[in-house]
Amino acid sequence: MGLDLFRKLTSSKEEDQKRQKNAAILDLALVQRSKIHIQFDERASNLKGVSGTIIALNASGLVLELSGLSSIKERFVDQTITCFFRIVEREDRHREIFYNFTTTILRVRQLPDKLPQIAVAFPTSLQGAQRRKSLRMKPHLEQFSHIALWKYDASGGFDIAKPTIGLTHFKANHAVLDNLSAGGLRLSLHRPLLKEQNLDPQKGHRFIFFATFAEDIPRLRKEYWLVSKINNVQRDPVSGEVVIGLEFVANGVRQEESSKVEWSKITDNVIDDLAQRIYEWHIALYRSKGLAG
């Protein structure tokens, strides 16, 4: 089943024990047929958009069946690659966890009329364990068809036509979305906006965040209504700029009949479908430019 690609390698009991946890995670990736996104060393290859599936696994390493290329040459043996993948914790509300590891190609195999395969060394460590909440991206403004924030009114009312921070503010660079995650966002607010809206953000203040996206992704919502709470504030005394970190605390769905937004508390401060969208952005960026670690 592909394991004959490996040389005979030996490892101590201590090494075996150290690998048990990683082996369990990789075994889940095999069982779940997780897609492994592969980044080649840019100094050795300009290959991008290559992914794989684990088809065999043992203490020496794993065998990946590749897609995104028709063949793999012997010159790739001994080259270093970085692999990104995710698994689902089925016992924890299907929460996805993201991992990456660096390894070395041990063997390549090209079979007639079949996808190419590589055998790679068992990784010494799995990095990140990035939960959905922590996977952050700095999206381009063009990725949104609309984006706005309103100062939160405890009564639940707000004027939808008069956002505190609107698309025009973002386009004028008076507000900058520094990053977005499934758990929150970070905003840079410049002096003209702060003066115009008489804003003095403080820890604990709340905003309603609204966004629609330019790209329609099947099974994902087209619009998001989220209550966010300021967790930290950084002020620049020279420029007057204020950077705020916000955490999502409530999720809203607009009702078609009344157009009113109904709110519910967010479990573990993670928006699952927003996490999926950010993950898709993350992979698209990896495919186009490669990821730096």
N, C-alpha and C positions, 0 to 999 in steps of 0.2 A: 504493500500500500504506500509506496513512496519512501519508506524509511531506509531503503537500501541506498539512498543517495548519501547517507552519512558515512564518514569514516568512523572507525571504532574509537570512541572517545571514553575516557574514564573520568570519574569525578569522586571526590571523597564523600563520606557520609555527611560531613559538615556542609559541603556544598549542596548536596541533595536536600538537606533540611532547609537550607536557605532558599532553595528554589520551589519548595512545596506551595507556598502561597501564590507565587507567580504562575506556577503550572496550573493551579486551580482556575486562575483568571483566564489564562490562555485556553484551557480546556472549555471554559464557557464560551469563549470566542469561537472555538471550533464547532461546538454543539449548535450555537446560535447562527453559525455561518456569517459571522460579522465581517464586514468589508474592511480590509486592511489597506489604508491609503499609504503609498510608498513614496518617500522622498529620497532621491539619489543625491550623492555628493555632487554639488554643482561643479566642482573642480574636475570631476571625472566624467560627467555626463550631463547633457541638457534634457534628459528624459523627464517629462512631466505628465500628470494625468494617469499614472500607472496605479492600479489597485490589485489586490489579491485576496484569496480565501485560503484559510488554513485547512489543509486536507490531511495532514498527519502531524503528530506531536509526540516527542519522547524527551527524556532527560538531556539528550544531546542537542536538540534543536527542533525546528519545525519546517515543514514543507509548505510552500505557498504556491498555489496555482494562480497565474497572473492573467490580468486582462488589461487592455489598453495598449498592447503591443503584440505583434505577431510572432516575434522570436526574441531570444535572449542569447547573447554571445558569450563565449568562454572568458572574454576579457573582463567580465563583471565579477568573476571569482575573486575573492579576497577584498572586494570593495565594501565600503560601509554604507548602510542605508538606515533611514529613520522611518519607523512605522507608526501610524496613528490608527486607533480603532476605538470602538465603543462596545460595551456590553450592557445588558439589561438585568438589573437586580429584580428578579421576578417576585421575590418575597418582600419587596419594599415598594409597592405601588408602581412597579415597572419603571423605576427611576433609572435613567441611563447614566453610565459613568464612562468618562473618556480617559484613555491611556495613550502613552507613546513609549517607544523603546528604540534604542539604537543597537544594531547588530551587524554581523559580517556575513556575506554570501559565501557559503562553503562549496556548493555544487550548483550547476545549472543542468537542466534536462529539456531537450526538445524532441517531442514525440510526433510522429506523423499524424496530421489531422487533429491534433489536440493542442490545448493551450500550453504555453511554456511553463515550466516549474523551476523554482529555486529552493534549495535547502539553505537555511540560515541558522547560525549558532543560537543556542538558547540565550535569551537576554539576561544579563547580570542583574538588571533592575527594570521595573516598570515605573515610568515617571508620571507625575501629575495627579492621577486619579481625579481628573477634572470633572467635578459634578456639573450638571447642566447650569447650575446657578453661577458657577465661576468662569464659564467660557464666555469671554468678553470680546467684542468686536468694536472697531471704530467704523461705523457705516458711513458711506457717502450720502450726501443729502439727496442725490438722485435716486437712491433706493427707496425713498418715501414719496408717496403721492400727496401725503399731508402729514403734518406733525404740529402739535400744539400742547400747551400746558396752561392750566388755570389755577390760581390760588384757591386752595381748598376751603370751601364754606361748610362749616360743621352742620349746617341745616340741609346740606346736600344740593343746594341750588347753585347754578352758575349760568352765565349768559354764553351760550355756545357760539354766538357771533362775535364775542369780544374776548379772545384768549389773552391771558397775561403775557404769554410768550408764544408768538405765532410763526407761521411759515415765513412771513416777510422778515421777521427778526433773524431767523436762521439764514435766509438768503443774503441779508445785509451783513452777516457775520457779527451781529450784535449778541447772538447766542450760538454756542457751538456744542454739538453733542460729542463729547470726548470719547465715550464708549457706551455700549448697551449690552446688558446681559439678561438672562432669564430672571434675575433677582433684583435688578435695578439699573440705574444709569448714572452717568456723571456729566454735568453741564458746566460750561464756562459762560458766565454772564458778564457782558462788558458794560462799561460806565453809561453809554447812551441809553441802553435798555433799562438799567437800574434806575436812572433818573426819570426816564419817560413813565415808567410804571410805578415809581415810588416804592421800589423793592428794597427790603433789608432782610435778606434770608437769614434765618436762625435755625439752629438745630431743633428738630421737633416739628417745624413747620411742614405743612403738607401741600402737595400739588396734585391735580388730576392730569394725567398724561394721556394723550390721544395720538394714535398713529394709524395710518393706512399705508400700504406698501405698493410700490410700482410693479413688483413681480407677484403674479398670482401663483401660489404653490398649492397643489391639490391637498385637501384634507386640513389645511391650515386656515385660520380665521383671516378675513380680509381687513378687519379693524380691531383695535385694542383700546379699551378704556381701563386705566389703572390708577388707583390712588397710590401715591408715593410719599414717603416720609424722609425728610432731610436727616441724614445720619452724621454728616460732617460738613463743615464750612471752612474754606481757606480764602483769605482776603489778601490782595496785593495792595499795600498802602500807596505805592507809587502810581500804578495804572488805574487803580480803583476796581480792577477785575475781581469777581467773586467766583470761586469754583465750588459747586455743591455736589455732594454724593447723596443720591436718593435710593431708598429701598422700597420695592413694591410691597404694599400691605393689603390691597384689596383689588379684586378683579371685577370689571363691569361688563355687562352684556346689554346692548340697546334692544329694547323690545319693539318689534315691527309695528304693533298696533298703536302704541302710545308714543313711541320714539324716546321713552324714558329709559334711563340706564339703571339696571338693577345690579346691586353690588353684593359680592360674597368675599369672605375672608380667604386669603391665599394660604394654602398649606405649605409650610416650610419656605415661604417667600419665593416660590419658584413657579413661573408660568410655563407649563409644559410645552404648549405649541409654539410659544415665542422662542423657547430653547431650541426647538427643532429648526426654526427659521434661521436662527443665528448659527447653528451647526452647519446648515446648508451654505450659508455665506462663508463660513470658515473653510469648508472644503473647496468652494469655488475659488477662494483666494489662494489656497494651497495649489490648486490645479493650474492657475494662471501665473503665479509668481514663485511658488514654493514657500515653505514656512521656515522661519529662522528658529529652530529648536522648539 
